[in-house]
């Protein structure tokens, strides 16, 4: 059964996953716009995951979204770091020497 907590955690985890994918794409293509989006998606996913995990009443399998919350807490910072690396790489390539 889908509960509201589980749905919110899933949205947070998917947003963080999209951030990781966007960051990897931005790293491959040295795009600043995609890297900014990845950092924002990772930050939002991390906050959503933290709220879900902090307010959960039970463990995995209880419908509280703990698994999705932890997934967002892992993927969100990854998206932020990779997006930051892509942003720095884009700035370095845009700077004239």
C-alpha positions in Angstrom: 0.0 0.0 0.0 1.3 3.5 -0.9 1.3 5.8 2.1 1.9 9.6 1.9 5.3 9.2 3.7 6.4 6.5 1.2 5.3 8.7 -1.7 7.2 11.7 -0.4 10.3 9.6 0.2 10.1 8.2 -3.3 9.8 11.7 -4.8 12.8 12.8 -2.8 14.9 9.8 -3.9 13.9 10.2 -7.5 14.7 13.9 -7.5 18.2 13.1 -6.0 18.7 10.3 -8.6 17.8 12.8 -11.4 20.3 15.2 -9.8 23.0 12.5 -10.0 22.2 11.7 -13.6 22.1 15.4 -14.6 25.4 16.0 -12.8 27.1 13.1 -14.7 25.7 14.5 -17.9 27.0 18.0 -17.1 30.4 16.6 -16.2 30.6 14.8 -19.6 29.5 17.9 -21.5 31.0 20.6 -19.3 27.7 22.4 -19.0 27.1 24.9 -16.2 23.3 25.0 -16.5 23.0 21.3 -15.9 25.4 21.4 -13.0 23.4 24.0 -11.2 20.2 22.0 -11.7 22.0 18.9 -10.3 23.1 20.8 -7.2 19.6 22.1 -6.5 18.0 18.7 -7.1 20.5 17.1 -4.8 19.9 19.7 -2.1 16.1 19.3 -2.3 16.4 15.5 -2.3 18.7 15.6 0.7 16.3 17.8 2.7 13.3 15.7 1.8 15.2 12.5 2.8 16.3 14.0 6.1 12.7 15.1 7.0 11.3 11.7 6.1 13.9 9.8 8.1 13.6 12.1 11.0 9.8 11.8 11.2 9.6 8.1 10.5 7.9 6.0 13.2 9.2 2.6 12.1 11.8 0.8 10.1 11.9 -0.6 6.6 8.6 -2.2 5.5 6.4 -0.1 7.8 5.2 2.3 5.1 7.0 5.3 6.6 9.3 5.8 3.6 12.5 5.0 5.5 14.2 3.2 2.6 13.4 6.0 0.1 14.5 8.6 2.7 17.9 6.9 3.1 18.2 6.6 -0.6 17.7 10.3 -0.9 20.2 11.0 1.8 22.8 9.0 -0.1 22.0 10.2 -3.6 21.4 13.9 -2.7 24.9 14.7 -1.5 26.3 12.7 -4.5 24.4 14.9 -6.8 25.6 18.0 -5.0 29.3 17.0 -5.2 29.1 15.9 -8.8 27.2 19.0 -9.7 29.8 21.2 -8.0 32.6 19.4 -9.8 30.8 20.0 -13.1 30.2 23.6 -12.2 33.9 24.1 -11.4 34.9 22.4 -14.6 32.5 24.6 -16.7 33.9 27.7 -15.1 37.5 26.6 -15.7 36.8 26.0 -19.4 34.9 29.2 -19.8 37.7 31.3 -18.3 40.1 32.8 -20.9 43.8 32.2 -20.2 
